């Protein structure tokens, strides 16, 4: 298995060197580092090429500007099905033991999709000395979330830099054709695509990465107007339709609520809010009301009085 780091960058010369240094300084080295530069007009390529001269594992893809998803798609030819692909935005930071800690977890629990939590920071340099988190709760594996994703649109994952996935899943989900609709927030493609495919997701509550907050963040701490949200809803609907067709599954099977309910009953109550899921109590109540309604209909059909 190759450990691959996929970095996407656009005009982040102010942060790129620190990002690359955090990847190069891992206690367990990446076998391949792919930097996709999205048509930067600053010194990003100059910085990246200076690293590549003394870092043979670093491969640079320089392409015209197309947005974050186009960077993911551009890396497809370099990914093998048996890889472990760790995603990274070029303004974020891996603590020095991130990959080693991630591999410890993957050896304990095999899954298709791994995600941890971001540690937000605004300082000039990332304050994290380790990726490990204490007193964070037990790691959790959701073996499948396809029905829940289709029914409630659940977003079970994390920001791009917190996500790793198998090469097999990467190649199942990508390339996604509508690049221009996902110039930002392309982690939705990974998170929802994996969910719809039926992939197993392992939540690493005991790991973290450095997630930089700065004025040029495309999404973090931003408020968007209604017209943006309406257009986004159309794009998300197209995303769901695309993957349901790709994975040959129905968007709304007749028994979707039954299977979605069974999927989430295995999830610890402590994670329901994190995953934006209905509480188990409300699920039981909904199921109970459904049984009462069915009983009432049967009595009416059979002419049985109360």
Buried (B, 14 or more C-beta within 10 A) or exposed (E): EEBBBBBBBBBBBBBBBBBBEBBBEBEBBBEBBBBBBBBBEBBBBEBBBEBBEEBEBBBBBBEEEBBBBBBBBBBEEBBBEEBBBBBBBBBBBBBBBBBEBBBBBBEEEEBBBBBBBBBEBEEEEBEBEEBBBEEBEEBBBBEBBBBBBBBBEBBBBBBBBBBBBBBBBBBBBBBBEEBEBBBBBBBBBBBBBBBBBBBBBBBBBBBBBBBBEEEEBEEEEEEEEEEEEEEBEEBBEEBBEBBBEBBEBEEEBEEBBEBBBEBBEEBEEEBBEBBEBBEBEEBEEEEEEEEEEEEEEEEEEEEEEE
